Structures are given as C-alpha cells and as structure tokens.
C-alpha cells in the first residue's frame, strides 16, 4: 500500500476511506501540478520534511518528536505547506507529497 496506508495504525474502514480519497484526489492533484499552480520546490525544506512525515501517517506529536520541534511548530509548518500548495486538508497535503515523490 502507499505511504499513509502502510502502517497498521489504521482500521480497515479508515484504509478503505483513504483508498477512495486517493482515487478521487490523485487526478485532481495531477491536474493542479500540471497547471503550474504548485511545484515540488514550493515548500521550504522543513515544510517538506513535516509534510512527508505526515504523508507517512505520523501524528503531529510523532512529527514533533522525530524532528525535535514543538507540536505548535509542526502545526505552523503544516499550515504554511497547505497554503503554499493550495491544499485544504491534511489528507490532500499528504496525497500532494506522495504525488510529488512519484508514489
């Protein structure tokens, strides 16, 4: 399975919902990327690192521990990354990062 679905943290129902979202959002993200609205270089290195960990399914607390930053800093990086990419949700940002990495 892909990034956010690879951990055994999610219940089967959550995995099914995420799979449906992936199928519906992936084409939209591809169109958005092709339009030049967003690009792989639109995030700072720290925003990309935080977003990539979120795409792997980590919680804000887990990301904070992994990167040795506060949970509030994680939230600020996520909000900045969402604004930069035009994403409106954590899930959409995770799918954007997966798409940007070629998954």
C-alpha positions in Angstrom: 0.0 0.0 0.0 1.0 3.6 -0.3 2.5 6.0 2.3 -0.2 6.8 4.7 -1.8 3.4 4.4 1.4 1.4 5.0 1.2 1.5 8.8 -1.0 -0.9 10.7 -2.3 2.0 12.8 -5.4 2.5 10.7 -8.6 0.4 10.9 -9.9 -1.4 7.8 -12.6 1.2 7.4 -10.1 4.0 7.6 -8.0 2.3 4.9 -11.0 1.9 2.6 -11.9 5.6 3.0 -8.3 6.7 2.4 -8.2 4.5 -0.7 -11.3 6.1 -2.1 -10.0 9.6 -1.3 -6.7 8.7 -3.0 -8.5 7.6 -6.2 -10.6 10.8 -6.3 -7.9 13.3 -5.3 -4.9 11.9 -7.2 -6.3 13.1 -10.6 -7.1 16.5 -9.2 -3.6 16.8 -7.8 -2.1 15.8 -11.1 -4.1 18.5 -12.9 -3.1 21.0 -10.3 0.6 20.1 -10.7 0.4 20.2 -14.5 -1.2 23.7 -14.4 1.9 25.1 -12.7 0.0 26.3 -9.7 2.2 24.3 -7.4 5.5 22.6 -7.9 7.9 20.4 -6.0 10.0 23.4 -4.9 7.2 25.5 -3.5 7.9 24.2 0.1 10.8 25.1 2.4 12.9 22.1 3.4 11.3 22.0 6.8 7.8 22.2 5.4 8.6 19.4 3.0 10.1 17.3 5.9 7.0 17.8 8.1 4.6 17.1 5.2 6.5 14.0 4.2 6.2 12.6 7.7 2.5 13.4 7.7 2.2 11.6 4.4 3.8 8.5 6.1 0.9 8.6 8.7 2.7 10.2 11.6 0.7 12.3 14.1 1.7 15.9 14.9 3.2 14.6 18.2 5.2 11.9 16.3 6.5 14.5 13.8 7.5 16.9 16.6 9.4 14.1 18.3 11.0 12.9 15.1 12.2 16.4 14.1 12.9 17.7 17.7 10.4 20.6 17.4 7.2 21.5 19.2 3.8 20.4 18.2 2.9 24.1 17.6 5.8 24.4 15.2 4.6 21.3 13.3 1.2 22.9 13.0 2.7 26.1 11.7 4.7 24.2 9.1 1.7 22.2 8.0 -0.4 25.4 7.6 2.3 27.1 5.6 2.7 24.0 3.4 -1.0 23.8 2.9 -1.2 27.4 1.9 1.8 27.1 -0.5 0.4 24.0 -2.2 -3.2 25.1 -2.2 -4.2 22.0 -0.2 -7.2 22.4 2.0 -6.7 19.4 4.3 -4.0 17.3 5.9 -5.1 14.3 3.7 -4.8 16.4 0.5 -1.4 17.6 1.6 -0.3 14.0 2.2 -1.5 13.0 -1.3 0.2 16.0 -2.8 3.5 15.0 -1.2 3.1 11.4 -2.3 2.4 12.5 -5.9 5.4 14.9 -5.8 7.6 12.0 -4.7 6.4 9.8 -7.6 4.4 7.4 -5.5 
